[in-house]
């Protein structure tokens, strides 16, 4: 698909990235996906909740749809309240709690406005903050049948304890949230799991048959080959043979962080989150 498939809806940049798959860029902050089957659709993540995402979804499809979260961070569950309910791992329920999300909302908004590439200041709905929604638990290998295509839940802890990916086996697509991105994998925050768990999850994932990875940030599908570099990167950190460099992520967390790169894979972590 090329740039002729780009459009703006409610300020969101929307791109048809594969047949019946739309990437919805929330003003440069994160990526939401709409995956359409013959009978129903799935919304994968809801972004930060800055704008009117529900109107975007219902402009693109009139099918019934389900909302699925890859993990519980604010920039992936912040719009859940627009839809009333959403599926996510029980291990991330605590971080997706409404009061937890609201407590960091104002700081998050001001921080995001200053991020390079963010263009959404004029689209942030005045008075908007995360609202209540019903949390529905995901189980590993749970199937969401959309009619003619299905999405399977695979657990990939690391970035958070409850991180998951959604596998479209028929089309060989993986919707990865923040578990596989082209920027550093972040495993150093208070709510992160461990690099060891992350490596174990990737090794299971590497055995699955898929070709394209759709990440939670940046409008660029990634080839499966990046998994090999990320696995080696994680293994070296766990083995103690990595030679990382300090990196400043103080704008995101009070936790210190180190960055280790191997090939196209790179992981930001600290000693508390290795094993």
C-alpha positions in Angstrom: 0.0 0.0 0.0 1.3 3.5 -0.8 0.6 7.1 0.3 -2.6 7.3 -1.8 -4.2 5.3 1.0 -3.6 8.1 3.6 -6.5 10.1 4.9 -7.3 12.4 7.8 -10.3 11.6 10.0 -11.0 13.7 13.1 -7.3 14.8 12.9 -6.0 11.2 13.0 -3.8 10.0 10.2 -5.4 6.8 8.8 -3.7 4.5 6.4 -4.9 1.3 4.7 -1.8 -0.9 5.4 -3.1 -4.2 4.2 -6.5 -5.6 3.0 -9.1 -4.6 5.6 -6.4 -3.4 8.0 -6.1 0.3 8.9 -3.3 1.9 11.0 -4.7 4.9 12.8 -2.0 7.3 14.0 -3.0 9.3 17.0 -1.3 12.6 16.1 2.2 11.1 16.1 1.9 9.6 19.6 0.9 6.0 19.0 -0.8 3.6 16.5 -4.2 2.0 16.8 -5.3 -0.7 14.4 -8.7 -1.6 12.9 -8.8 -5.1 11.6 -12.0 -6.0 9.7 -13.3 -9.5 9.0 -16.5 -10.6 7.1 -18.8 -10.4 10.2 -17.1 -8.2 12.7 -13.9 -6.1 13.4 -11.3 -5.6 16.1 -9.9 -2.4 17.4 -6.4 -3.1 18.7 -5.4 -0.5 21.3 -7.2 2.8 21.8 -4.3 5.2 22.1 -4.1 8.0 24.7 -7.7 9.0 24.3 -6.9 12.5 23.1 -9.6 12.7 20.3 -12.7 11.1 19.0 -11.5 7.7 18.1 -14.9 6.1 18.2 -16.0 8.4 15.4 -13.0 7.3 13.4 -13.7 3.6 13.8 -17.4 4.0 12.9 -16.4 6.1 9.8 -14.3 3.2 8.6 -16.7 0.3 9.4 -20.3 -0.3 10.3 -19.6 -3.8 11.5 -19.8 -4.7 15.2 -16.4 -4.6 16.8 -14.4 -5.7 19.8 -11.7 -3.6 21.6 -8.4 -5.4 22.4 -5.4 -4.0 24.3 -1.8 -5.2 23.9 -1.0 -3.9 27.3 -2.1 -1.5 30.1 -0.1 1.7 29.5 -1.9 5.0 29.1 -1.0 5.5 25.5 -2.7 2.2 24.6 -5.7 2.1 26.9 -6.5 5.8 27.3 -9.4 5.7 24.8 -11.0 2.6 26.2 -13.7 4.6 28.0 -15.2 5.7 24.6 -16.1 2.0 24.0 -17.3 1.0 27.4 -15.3 -2.3 27.6 -12.1 -3.7 26.4 -10.1 -6.9 26.7 -6.6 -6.9 28.3 -4.4 -9.2 30.4 -5.4 -9.4 34.0 -1.7 -8.8 34.9 -2.1 -5.2 33.6 -5.5 -4.5 35.2 -3.8 -2.5 38.0 -2.0 -0.1 35.7 -5.1 0.4 33.5 -7.3 1.3 36.5 -9.1 4.6 35.9 -7.8 6.3 39.0 -4.3 5.3 38.1 -4.6 6.6 34.6 -6.2 9.9 35.8 -3.5 10.5 38.3 -0.8 10.8 35.6 -3.0 12.4 32.9 -2.1 16.1 33.1 1.6 15.4 33.3 1.3 12.9 30.4 -0.6 15.4 28.2 1.9 18.2 28.7 4.9 15.8 28.2 3.3 14.5 25.0 2.7 18.0 23.6 6.5 18.5 23.7 7.4 15.3 21.9 9.0 15.7 18.4 6.5 14.9 15.8 3.3 15.3 17.9 0.8 17.4 16.0 -2.3 16.8 18.1 -2.5 19.8 20.4 -5.5 21.3 18.6 -7.3 17.9 18.5 -7.2 17.1 22.2 -10.7 17.3 23.5 -11.1 20.0 26.1 -11.7 18.5 29.6 -10.9 15.0 28.3 -9.4 12.5 30.8 -9.5 8.7 31.1 -12.9 7.4 32.1 -14.3 4.1 33.4 -14.5 1.0 31.3 -15.1 -2.6 31.9 -12.0 -4.7 31.9 -12.4 -8.2 30.3 -9.5 -10.7 30.8 -7.6 -12.2 28.0 -6.3 -15.8 28.0 -3.4 -17.2 26.0 -4.5 -18.7 22.7 -7.9 -17.1 23.0 -9.4 -16.7 19.5 -11.4 -13.7 18.3 -13.2 -14.9 15.2 -14.0 -11.9 12.9 -15.4 -14.0 10.1 -12.9 -15.1 7.4 -10.0 -14.1 9.7 -9.3 -14.5 13.3 -6.9 -13.0 15.9 -5.1 -15.3 18.4 -3.8 -14.0 21.7 -0.1 -14.8 22.6 1.5 -13.7 25.9 4.7 -11.7 25.6 5.6 -10.3 29.0 8.5 -7.9 29.3 7.5 -4.4 28.5 4.7 -5.0 31.0 3.8 -8.2 32.9 0.6 -8.5 30.8 1.8 -7.6 27.4 0.2 -9.6 24.6 0.3 -9.7 20.8 -2.4 -10.7 18.4 -1.7 -13.2 15.6 -3.6 -13.2 12.3 -2.5 -16.7 11.1 -4.3 -16.6 7.8 -2.7 -13.4 6.6 0.6 -13.9 8.6 0.3 -10.6 10.4 1.3 -9.9 14.0 -0.1 -6.9 15.9 2.6 -6.4 18.5 1.9 -3.2 20.5 5.1 -2.3 22.3 6.5 -5.9 22.4 8.2 -5.5 19.0 8.9 -2.0 17.8 11.7 -0.5 15.8 12.6 1.9 18.7 14.0 0.5 22.0 12.0 -2.1 23.9 11.4 -0.5 27.3 11.9 -2.9 30.2 13.0 -0.6 33.1 9.9 1.0 34.4 8.1 0.2 37.7 5.5 -1.8 35.9 7.9 -3.6 33.6 8.5 -7.4 33.8 12.0 -8.7 33.1 14.3 -9.1 30.1 14.5 -12.9 30.8 10.7 -13.2 30.5 10.8 -11.1 27.4 13.4 -13.4 25.8 11.3 -16.5 26.6 8.2 -14.9 25.0 10.1 -14.0 21.9 11.5 -17.5 21.5 8.0 -18.9 21.5 6.8 -16.2 19.1 9.7 -17.0 16.7 8.2 -20.4 16.2 5.0 -19.0 14.9 4.3 -18.5 11.2 4.0 -14.8 10.3 5.7 -12.3 8.0 4.8 -8.8 9.0 4.7 -7.1 12.4 2.5 -4.1 12.9 3.9 -2.2 15.9 2.3 0.2 18.4 4.4 3.2 17.3 5.4 4.5 13.8 3.6 3.7 10.5 6.1 1.1 9.4 5.4 -2.7 9.4 8.5 -4.6 10.5 9.8 -7.9 9.1 10.0 -11.0 11.3 13.8 -11.0 11.1 14.0 -8.4 13.8 13.0 -11.1 16.3 16.4 -12.8 15.9 18.2 -9.6 16.8 15.9 -8.9 19.8 16.3 -12.5 21.1 20.1 -12.3 20.9 20.0 -8.8 22.4 17.9 -10.1 25.4 20.0 -13.2 25.8 23.2 -11.2 26.1 21.7 -9.0 28.7 20.5 -12.0 30.8 23.9 -13.7 30.4 25.8 -10.6 31.5 27.8 -10.2 28.3 26.0 -7.1 27.1 27.9 -3.8 27.1 25.2 -1.2 27.4 25.4 2.5 27.6 23.4 4.8 30.0 20.4 6.5 28.4 18.2 9.3 29.7 14.6 8.3 29.9 13.9 10.6 32.9 11.0 12.1 30.9 9.3 8.7 31.1 10.3 7.3 34.4 12.3 7.9 37.6 14.0 4.6 37.1 17.5 4.6 35.6 18.0 3.0 32.2 20.7 1.4 30.1 20.5 0.8 26.4 22.0 -2.3 24.6 21.9 -2.7 20.9 22.4 -5.8 18.8 21.8 -5.6 15.1 18.4 -4.0 14.6 17.3 -4.9 18.1 17.7 -2.7 21.1 16.5 -2.9 24.7 16.4 -0.3 27.4 16.6 -1.9 30.8 18.1 -1.7 34.3 19.5 -4.3 36.8 16.1 -4.6 38.6 14.4 -5.9 35.5 16.9 -8.4 34.1 15.7 -11.6 35.8 
